[in-house]
Amino acid sequence: MKKYRLFFAFIGFVLIASIIGGTVYYFKFLNISNQSEQEIQCQVIIEYGTLNNNTIEEYNITIKDGSTAFDAFSEVASLDVVQYPFGVYIRAVNGFEEQPPNYWAFYYFDSENLAWIYSEVGVSNYYLSDGDKVKLSYTG
C-alpha cells in the first residue's frame, strides 16, 4: 500500500511540474501575451494601373505586430484570393480583377536604397516591421 502512495505521489508531482513548466514556456518563450498587444505603423499603397485610370490609393495604418503584408492589404481593401500551400495569390483588389498576362504584383520599400523592390516572397509570407511600406501594383 505504501508503494502505491509513493508511486501516485510521484506521478502527481510530475504532472504538476509539467503543467507549471509548460505554462512558463508558453508565456516566456512564445511571448504570446505581449505580442498581441503591440502595434506597428505601416504604409499601404494600391496602384491600379490601367484597370482604374492609374489611380493610386495610400493608407497609413496601425496593425498588430507579427502581421503580414496580406493582413495590411486586407485592412484597406477587399481582396479576391486563391489559397495555395505556399501562400496567398491575389486575383482582384476592390473588384478589379487581373487580366492575364497582367497581375497584381507585391512590392516593399527598401529604405536604405530608396527603391521599391519586387518581393521574392508572397504577401502572406512577408512579415511587417514598424515603418514598413508595402504596395500592390497592377502590372498592366
C-alpha positions in Angstrom: 0.0 0.0 0.0 2.9 2.3 0.8 4.4 1.7 -2.6 1.2 2.8 -4.4 1.1 6.0 -2.4 4.7 6.8 -3.3 4.0 6.0 -6.9 0.9 8.2 -7.1 2.7 11.0 -5.3 5.5 10.8 -7.8 3.1 10.8 -10.7 1.2 13.8 -9.2 4.5 15.7 -8.8 5.5 15.0 -12.4 2.1 16.2 -13.7 2.2 19.4 -11.7 5.8 20.2 -12.7 4.9 19.6 -16.4 1.9 22.0 -16.2 4.0 24.7 -14.5 6.9 24.2 -16.9 4.6 24.3 -19.9 2.9 27.5 -18.7 6.2 29.2 -18.1 7.5 28.2 -21.5 4.3 29.4 -23.2 4.4 32.9 -21.7 8.1 33.4 -21.6 9.4 31.9 -24.8 6.5 32.3 -27.1 5.7 35.7 -25.8 2.0 35.3 -26.7 0.7 37.7 -24.1 2.8 40.7 -25.1 2.8 40.2 -28.9 -0.9 40.6 -29.4 -0.9 44.0 -27.5 2.0 45.6 -29.5 1.2 47.6 -32.6 3.2 48.9 -35.5 2.7 51.6 -38.1 3.0 50.9 -41.8 2.0 52.5 -45.2 -0.1 50.5 -47.6 -0.3 51.6 -51.3 -2.5 50.2 -54.1 -1.7 51.2 -57.7 -4.5 50.2 -60.1 -2.6 50.9 -63.3 -4.7 50.5 -66.5 -7.6 48.8 -64.5 -8.7 52.1 -63.0 -7.2 55.1 -64.8 -3.8 54.8 -62.9 -5.5 55.5 -59.6 -3.2 55.3 -56.6 -4.5 54.8 -53.0 -2.3 55.4 -50.0 -3.1 54.4 -46.4 -1.3 54.9 -43.1 -2.4 52.1 -40.8 -1.8 50.7 -37.3 -1.7 46.9 -37.2 -0.7 44.2 -34.7 3.0 43.3 -34.5 3.5 40.0 -36.3 1.1 40.8 -39.1 1.8 40.1 -42.7 1.5 42.3 -45.8 -1.6 40.3 -46.6 -3.1 41.4 -43.2 -2.3 45.0 -44.0 -3.8 44.9 -47.5 -6.9 43.2 -46.1 -7.4 46.1 -43.7 -7.8 48.6 -46.5 -9.2 46.6 -49.5 -11.5 43.9 -50.5 -9.3 41.1 -51.9 -10.2 38.1 -54.0 -7.6 35.5 -53.3 -6.6 31.9 -54.0 -5.0 30.0 -51.2 -2.1 27.7 -52.2 0.1 25.6 -50.0 2.9 28.2 -50.4 0.7 31.2 -49.6 -2.0 33.5 -50.9 -2.3 34.7 -54.5 -4.3 37.9 -55.1 -6.6 37.8 -58.1 -8.6 41.0 -57.6 -8.4 44.2 -55.4 -11.6 46.0 -54.7 -13.3 44.2 -57.5 -10.6 45.0 -60.1 -9.7 41.6 -61.4 -6.4 40.7 -63.1 -6.4 40.3 -66.9 -3.7 37.8 -67.9 -0.9 38.1 -68.7 -1.1 41.1 -66.2 -1.3 40.5 -62.5 -1.2 42.2 -59.1 2.5 42.5 -58.1 3.7 42.9 -54.5 6.5 45.3 -53.6 8.1 46.5 -50.4 10.1 49.7 -50.0 13.9 49.4 -49.3 14.6 52.5 -47.1 18.4 52.0 -47.5 18.4 52.2 -51.3 15.2 54.3 -51.5 13.7 51.9 -54.0 10.7 49.7 -54.4 11.7 46.0 -54.5 9.7 43.3 -56.2 9.2 40.8 -53.3 10.6 37.3 -53.6 8.0 36.1 -51.1 4.3 36.3 -51.3 2.1 38.8 -49.3 1.1 36.2 -46.7 4.7 35.3 -46.0 6.1 38.9 -45.7 6.0 39.9 -42.0 5.8 43.6 -41.4 8.0 45.8 -39.2 7.3 49.2 -37.8 7.6 51.8 -40.5 7.4 49.4 -43.5 5.9 50.5 -46.8 4.2 47.9 -49.0 2.2 48.1 -52.2 0.2 46.1 -54.7 0.7 47.4 -58.2 -1.2 46.1 -61.2 1.3 45.3 -64.0 -0.9 46.4 -66.9 
